[in-house]
Amino acid sequence: MVLSAQPDLLIADEPTTALDVTIQKQVLTLLNDLKKDMNAGILFITHDLGVVAEIADRVVVLYAGRKVEEGTTEQIFKNPLHPYTIGLMNAVPNVDLDDFKIAPIPGTFPNITEDIPGCRFNPRCDKKYQCAKCKLEAPQMIEAEPGHFVACHTVR
């Protein structure tokens, strides 16, 4: 019924979660066809980086309810800048590498109902990315390169 209204934006929240790859491909093909037929944008919300790499033009990475990185799919996958994005990429299995080991992000997700001073990712961040401001001041989004934005004190 919603599609009959010809929306300019379709929001797809985890549309491929828990689907086998055959059904997942069918859903992605359907969404892509709808995008073309209706000349609409799709806001695709997912945790599946493989799907993101396949279908997205632009990517926004969120952590604890805050945007930490935004850019084209190529920028995010080839040059991740935020430590959380880097951690996500390091946690994706790579069958092309013989000695690949999944590197989980240490620590636990914060309670977002609590006031978290500084960078929300700070308690889990690899120490090489931390600076004195990380514990005190929430980083603002900056444009690290044209069209590629990041919220991290150590990226300038």
N, C-alpha and C positions, 0 to 999 in steps of 0.2 A: 504494500500500500504506500509506503514511504517513497518508493522509487517512482510511482505514478505521478508524484508532485514534481519530478525532474529537479531534484535538489542540486545546488551548486557545489555542495560539500557532503560527502558520505563519510561517516565516522564508523570505522570497523575496529572494534575493541576485541583483540585476541581471536580473530575469526578462524585461525588455523590451529589453535591449541588443542592438543590431544587427538588430532586427526592423523591417519596414516598418510604417507607421502602421496599416494595416488589421489585421495580425496583432497588433500591440501593443494595439490597442483590444480585440481578442478576449481576449487574456491578461488585461488589466485587468478586463474584464467578468467573466471566469471567477473571478478572485481575489475580486472584490467579491461575487459570488454565493456563493462558498465561505464567505466571512466571515459573511454573513447566515445561510446554511443551517446552519453549524456553530456559530454564535454565538462565533466565535473572533476573536482579534486577529491582525493581520498586521504583522510587522516587515518593512518594505519597504526594501531597501538599493539605492540608485541614485545615479547622477550626473546624472540627467535632471531638471532643475528643473521642466520642463513637466509631467512625470508626477507629480512631488511635489505641485505646485499642484493637480492634478486629483483625486488620490486620498487624500492624507494629511489626518489630523485634527491631528496634532502632528508637528513636524519637529525632528530633532537634526542639527546641522551639526558634522562632525568635521574636524579638521585635524591631520595628522601623528599620528594615533592618539589625539588628545585631543578631548573635547567642548568646543566653543567657544561654542555657542549652542543654546538649546532653547526652543520655544514652540509656540503654535498655528500652523497654516499661515498664518492671516491676520496674526498678529504678525510672523512671520519675513518674509513677502513684502511687507507694507506698512511695516514699521518694522525693517529689519535693523539690529542694533546692533554686531555684531563686524565689524572691518575685513575679515576674510576673507569673511564672508557678504555684506557690501556689495560686495566685489570679484566674488563669484560672480554677484550680481544685475546688476552692470554689464557682465558678460561675456555675458549672454544677449541675443541679437538681439531687437529690438523693431520689428516691422513697422509699428506704429502711428505711429512717429516718422519724419518725412522725413529728418532730419539725424542719426539715431542712428549712433554709431560704437562698435564693440565695444572695450571697454577691458580688455585682458588684465591679469592680475595680474603685476606685475614679479617678476623673480628666478626661482629654481628651488626645487623642493620639497626640504626638508631630508633628510639621511640620518637616518632615525629610529633607526638602531642606535647613533648617537653621542649622547652626553649633550648636550642643548641647554639652556644656562642661560636662565632667563627665559621669556618668551613664545615659543613655537615659531614663531609667525607673524612675530615681530619683524623678521627680515631682509628680509621682503617687504612689510612694512606701510607704508602711506602715512604719511609723516612727521607729518601733522597729528594722527594718532592716538597717536603715541608719547610716552612719558614716561620719566623716569629709571628707574623700576622695571621697565620692559619688558625690558631687557637682563639684569636681575639676578634677578627673581623671577617664577615662573610665576603667572599670575593665577588666582584661585579663582572658581568660579561664584557669581554673586550674582543675586538676583532684582531685575531692573531695573523690572519692573512685574508685577502679579499673573500668575503662570504663565509669565513670559518671563524666561529666565535667560541670562546671558552671562558669559564669562570674558575680561574686558578691564579693564586698570587705568584706562583713561580713561573708562569708563562707570560712573557712580555715581549 
